[in-house]
């Protein structure tokens, strides 16, 4: 591996890793490279996915404190390291399917089956946790202060959740709910059963409508908050802004919207913000956040000794606080879907949306932000997205 020393904090990290040798890494030793681990009978274990996120650190620990030998990349392998554990020859490599650990099965260990894979996994996990807390975290904090971080693109996951609930909502026959036929059966003896049956069927549909609407709104705002952060990397004046990426990530949707689109001042942008404000104040807050002081809370005031009323929005009368009434009406559902469609149409044409749609991570390091800005300014952004997407696919396939 290339030398990474020379910086005080980095040297402190290396010192912390070296300190693992007499503790977590005490049973690790240099390998016998004359033995071919993959050509002999081996036991194999796939390490947990959480180790993938710290694979670089795992590799560094094995080579620095575990006496491992870095064999470099190989076919479909990003890296591979040979080492010995309690005298057993092992190989760990990072490939397309994640991290895998292999070891020669020794004949004299009986039921322990040679390779103590669970024990090795536990020791490496302890070592990574120790170094992350005391050695790596200070370096991470330093980089975050300068916004030198990459935001991984999870947009597809959020989008899938939102579209799932939205599509179920659209599949409901809203017209039937809006114009529910309550006519009784032509047979007098069936009139009461027919009326009750239709009433309960209608209530069940209204309840489903309400639940799907709430889920759709929740999923939509979750997706938007992530999307706004990603799209902020393509704001025209992003390189000139004084901001903290970590603070933005912790902020609410309004702050994220301003961060992403603050440079856009058109009437259309203001109109889309109005749509979001309406969705948030009229639907999201009352439905998802304990009522938000709305009429659905069922607040009753005795305004004269023998007179009382439910407190509702000014100039409106409501029955939504009642248990047999739906929390949301068909007309409100249509209003929600229309506003969401307007927002989605608007955002699809904004700078950076194509990048987000491709699932590409957004690098907030200044060099990358300048590169985004150059391609957006000279009209080559579409080609830049295509090239970056192809590079991303090749990286996923270890090509």
C-alpha positions in Angstrom: 0.0 0.0 0.0 1.1 3.6 -0.6 2.5 5.4 2.3 0.0 7.8 3.9 2.1 9.2 6.8 3.5 12.7 7.1 0.5 14.5 8.7 0.1 14.7 12.4 -3.4 13.4 12.5 -2.7 10.7 10.0 0.4 9.6 12.0 -1.9 9.5 15.1 -4.2 7.2 13.2 -1.3 4.9 12.2 -0.2 4.9 15.8 -3.7 3.9 16.9 -3.8 1.1 14.4 -0.3 -0.2 15.5 -1.7 -0.3 19.0 -4.1 -3.0 18.0 -1.2 -5.5 17.4 -0.9 -6.6 21.1 -4.7 -6.7 21.6 -7.2 -7.4 18.9 -4.6 -8.4 16.3 -2.4 -10.5 18.6 -3.2 -13.8 16.8 -2.6 -12.4 13.3 0.8 -13.0 11.7 2.6 -12.9 8.3 1.4 -15.4 5.7 3.3 -18.2 4.0 3.0 -17.0 0.4 4.3 -20.3 -0.9 0.9 -21.8 -0.1 -2.0 -21.1 -2.5 -5.0 -20.6 -0.4 -7.4 -20.8 -3.3 -6.0 -24.0 -4.7 -6.6 -26.0 -1.5 -9.5 -27.0 0.6 -10.8 -23.8 2.2 -13.6 -22.5 4.3 -15.2 -19.3 3.1 -17.3 -16.6 4.9 -18.9 -13.5 3.5 -18.3 -10.7 6.0 -21.2 -8.4 7.0 -22.2 -5.6 4.7 -21.2 -3.0 7.3 -17.6 -4.0 6.8 -17.9 -2.8 3.1 -18.4 0.8 4.3 -15.0 0.6 6.1 -13.2 -1.7 3.7 -10.3 0.7 3.2 -9.7 0.8 7.0 -10.0 -3.0 7.3 -7.3 -3.4 4.6 -5.1 -0.8 6.4 -5.5 -2.6 9.7 -4.7 -6.0 8.3 -1.5 -4.7 6.6 -0.3 -2.4 9.4 -1.2 -4.3 12.6 -2.0 -7.8 11.3 1.3 -8.4 9.3 -0.8 -9.0 6.2 0.5 -8.8 2.7 -1.3 -6.6 0.2 -1.6 -8.5 -3.1 -3.1 -5.6 -5.0 -6.1 -5.8 -7.3 -7.1 -8.9 -9.3 -9.8 -10.0 -11.7 -13.1 -8.7 -10.3 -11.4 -7.8 -7.0 -10.6 -4.3 -5.9 -8.0 -5.5 -3.4 -6.9 -8.7 -1.6 -4.7 -9.3 1.5 -3.1 -12.5 2.7 -2.5 -13.1 6.4 -2.3 -15.9 8.9 -4.5 -16.3 12.0 -3.4 -18.7 14.7 -1.2 -20.4 12.2 -3.9 -20.8 9.6 -3.4 -19.3 6.1 -6.1 -16.8 5.1 -7.1 -14.6 2.3 -9.6 -11.7 2.4 -10.7 -9.9 -0.7 -13.1 -7.2 -1.7 -15.0 -8.3 -4.8 -18.3 -7.7 -6.7 -20.3 -9.6 -4.0 -18.7 -7.8 -1.1 -16.0 -8.9 1.4 -15.0 -12.6 1.5 -12.7 -14.4 3.8 -11.1 -17.7 2.9 -8.7 -20.0 4.8 -7.1 -23.4 4.4 -8.8 -26.0 6.5 -6.2 -27.6 8.8 -6.6 -31.4 9.3 -5.6 -31.3 13.0 -8.3 -29.0 14.3 -11.2 -31.5 14.1 -14.6 -30.0 14.7 -13.3 -26.4 14.7 -13.1 -26.9 10.9 -9.8 -25.1 10.6 -10.6 -21.5 9.9 -12.0 -19.6 12.9 -14.0 -17.3 10.7 -16.3 -16.0 13.3 -13.4 -15.3 15.7 -11.5 -13.5 13.0 -14.7 -11.5 12.1 -15.1 -10.5 15.8 -11.5 -9.4 16.2 -11.6 -7.3 13.0 -14.9 -5.7 14.1 -13.4 -4.7 17.5 -10.3 -3.3 15.8 -12.3 -1.3 13.3 -14.6 0.2 16.0 -11.6 1.2 18.2 -9.7 2.9 15.3 -12.8 4.6 14.0 -13.7 6.2 17.3 -10.2 7.5 18.2 -8.3 7.7 15.0 -10.6 8.1 12.0 -13.4 10.3 13.5 -11.1 13.3 14.1 -10.0 13.2 10.4 -13.7 12.9 9.3 -14.7 15.9 11.5 -11.9 17.9 9.9 -13.0 17.1 6.4 -16.7 17.8 7.2 -15.8 21.3 8.5 -14.6 22.1 4.9 -17.6 20.3 3.4 -15.2 17.8 1.8 -17.7 14.9 1.6 -19.6 12.9 -0.9 -23.4 12.5 -0.6 -24.3 9.0 -1.7 -27.3 8.9 -4.0 -30.2 7.0 -2.4 -32.9 8.7 -4.5 -34.1 5.6 -6.2 -34.9 4.0 -2.8 -37.0 7.0 -1.7 -38.6 7.4 -5.1 -39.6 3.7 -5.1 -41.3 4.1 -1.7 -43.1 7.3 -2.8 -44.3 5.9 -6.2 -45.5 2.7 -4.5 -48.0 4.6 -2.3 -48.9 7.2 -4.9 -49.7 4.6 -7.5 -51.9 2.7 -5.0 -53.7 6.0 -4.3 -54.2 6.7 -8.0 -55.6 3.2 -8.5 -58.4 3.8 -6.1 -61.6 4.7 -7.9 -61.9 8.3 -6.6 -64.9 9.1 -8.7 -66.9 6.2 -7.1 -66.0 7.5 -3.6 -66.9 11.1 -4.6 -70.3 10.0 -6.1 -71.0 7.0 -4.0 -74.4 5.6 -4.9 -76.4 5.2 -1.8 -79.7 4.2 -3.4 -81.4 1.3 -1.5 -82.3 -2.0 -3.1 -85.6 -2.2 -5.0 -86.7 -5.0 -2.6 -88.2 -3.4 0.6 -86.9 -6.3 2.8 -83.3 -5.6 1.6 -83.4 -1.8 2.1 -81.8 -1.7 5.6 -79.1 -4.4 4.8 -78.3 -2.6 1.6 -77.9 0.8 3.2 -75.7 -0.6 6.0 -73.6 -2.6 3.6 -72.9 0.3 1.4 -72.2 2.6 4.3 -69.5 0.2 5.8 -68.0 -0.4 2.3 -67.8 3.3 1.8 -66.1 3.9 5.2 -63.6 1.1 4.5 -62.7 2.8 1.2 -62.4 6.2 2.9 -60.1 4.7 5.5 -57.9 3.1 2.9 -57.8 6.4 1.0 -56.8 8.3 4.2 -54.0 5.8 5.0 -52.6 5.8 1.5 -52.7 9.6 1.3 -50.8 9.9 4.6 -48.2 7.4 3.5 -47.8 9.1 0.1 -47.2 12.5 1.7 -44.7 11.1 4.2 -42.8 9.3 1.5 -42.8 12.3 -0.8 -41.3 14.7 1.7 -38.7 12.1 2.7 -37.7 11.8 -0.9 -37.7 15.6 -1.4 -35.3 16.3 1.5 -32.8 13.8 0.1 -33.3 15.1 -3.5 -32.8 18.7 -2.5 -29.4 18.0 -0.9 -28.2 16.2 -4.0 -29.4 18.9 -6.4 -27.8 21.6 -4.4 -24.4 20.5 -5.8 -25.6 21.8 -9.2 -26.7 25.3 -8.0 -25.0 27.9 -10.2 -23.5 29.9 -7.2 -22.7 26.9 -5.0 -18.9 27.6 -5.0 -19.5 31.1 -3.6 -21.8 30.1 -0.8 -20.8 29.9 2.9 -22.6 26.8 4.2 -22.2 23.8 6.4 -23.2 20.5 4.7 -23.8 18.7 8.0 -26.1 21.5 9.2 -28.0 21.4 5.9 -28.4 17.6 6.3 -30.0 18.1 9.7 -32.3 20.9 8.6 -35.9 20.7 7.6 -37.3 20.6 4.1 -37.6 24.5 3.8 -33.9 25.0 4.6 -33.0 22.2 2.1 -35.2 23.8 -0.6 -33.5 27.2 -0.1 -30.1 25.5 -0.2 -30.9 23.8 -3.5 -32.9 26.5 -5.3 -32.0 29.7 -3.5 -30.4 31.0 -6.7 -33.6 30.6 -8.7 -35.9 33.6 -8.3 -38.4 33.0 -11.1 -42.1 33.3 -10.4 -42.4 29.6 -11.2 -39.9 28.7 -8.5 -41.9 30.8 -6.0 -45.1 29.0 -7.1 -43.6 25.6 -6.5 -42.5 26.7 -3.0 -46.1 27.7 -2.4 -47.2 24.2 -3.4 -44.8 22.7 -0.9 -45.9 25.1 1.8 -49.5 24.2 1.1 -48.8 20.5 1.2 -46.9 20.8 4.4 -49.2 23.1 6.3 -52.6 21.8 5.1 -51.8 18.1 4.9 -48.4 16.9 6.2 -48.4 18.7 9.6 -52.0 17.9 10.5 -51.9 14.3 9.3 -48.4 13.3 10.3 -47.5 15.5 13.3 -50.2 15.0 15.9 -52.8 17.2 14.3 -50.8 20.4 14.3 -53.6 22.3 16.1 -56.0 21.5 13.3 -59.7 20.8 13.4 -59.0 17.0 13.3 -57.9 17.3 16.9 -61.5 17.8 17.9 -61.2 20.9 20.1 -64.6 21.9 21.5 -65.4 25.3 23.0 -68.5 26.2 25.1 -69.1 29.7 23.7 -72.3 30.2 25.6 -73.7 28.3 28.6 -75.8 25.9 26.4 -73.9 26.3 23.1 -70.7 24.6 22.0 -68.9 24.2 18.7 -65.8 22.4 17.3 -63.0 24.8 16.7 -62.2 24.7 12.9 -60.4 26.8 10.3 -61.8 30.3 9.9 -65.0 30.2 7.9 -65.1 26.4 7.6 -67.2 23.7 9.2 -65.8 20.2 9.6 -66.7 16.7 10.9 -63.2 15.2 10.5 -62.6 14.9 14.2 -65.4 12.3 14.3 -64.4 8.7 14.3 -66.7 7.7 11.5 -65.4 10.4 9.2 -62.4 10.1 6.9 -59.4 12.2 7.8 -59.2 13.5 4.2 -61.7 14.0 1.4 -61.5 12.9 -2.2 -61.2 16.5 -3.4 -58.2 17.0 -1.0 -56.6 13.9 -2.4 -57.0 15.2 -5.9 -55.5 18.5 -4.8 -52.4 16.7 -3.3 -51.8 14.7 -6.4 -52.1 17.7 -8.7 -49.6 19.7 -6.6 -47.2 16.8 -6.5 -47.4 16.4 -10.3 -46.7 20.1 -10.8 -43.7 19.9 -8.5 -42.3 16.8 -10.2 -42.7 18.3 -13.7 -40.9 21.5 -12.6 -38.0 19.6 -11.0 -37.4 17.3 -13.9 -36.2 20.3 -16.0 -33.8 21.7 -13.3 -30.0 21.5 -13.4 -28.8 18.4 -11.7 -32.0 16.3 -11.9 -30.5 14.1 -14.6 -27.5 13.4 -12.4 -29.8 12.5 -9.5 -32.0 10.3 -11.7 -28.9 8.3 -12.8 -28.1 7.4 -9.2 -24.8 9.2 -9.1 -23.3 10.4 -5.9 -22.7 14.2 -5.5 -19.3 15.3 -4.4 -19.2 18.5 -2.4 -15.5 18.9 -2.6 -14.7 22.2 -4.3 -12.9 20.7 -7.2 -16.0 18.6 -8.1 -18.4 21.5 -7.6 -16.4 23.6 -10.0 -16.4 20.7 -12.5 -20.2 20.5 -12.3 -20.5 24.3 -12.8 -18.3 24.3 -15.8 -20.3 21.6 -17.6 -23.6 23.3 -16.7 -22.3 26.6 -18.0 -20.9 25.4 -21.3 -23.8 23.1 -22.2 -22.0 19.8 -21.9 -23.7 18.6 -18.8 -25.8 16.0 -20.5 -22.7 14.4 -22.0 -21.0 14.7 -18.6 -23.8 12.8 -17.0 -23.6 10.0 -19.6 -19.8 9.6 -19.2 -20.1 9.7 -15.4 -22.9 7.1 -15.4 -20.8 4.8 -17.6 -17.8 5.2 -15.3 -20.1 4.4 -12.3 -21.3 1.2 -13.9 -17.8 0.1 -14.7 -16.7 0.7 -11.1 -19.7 -1.3 -9.8 -18.5 -4.2 -12.0 -14.9 -3.8 -11.1 -13.9 -3.2 -14.7 
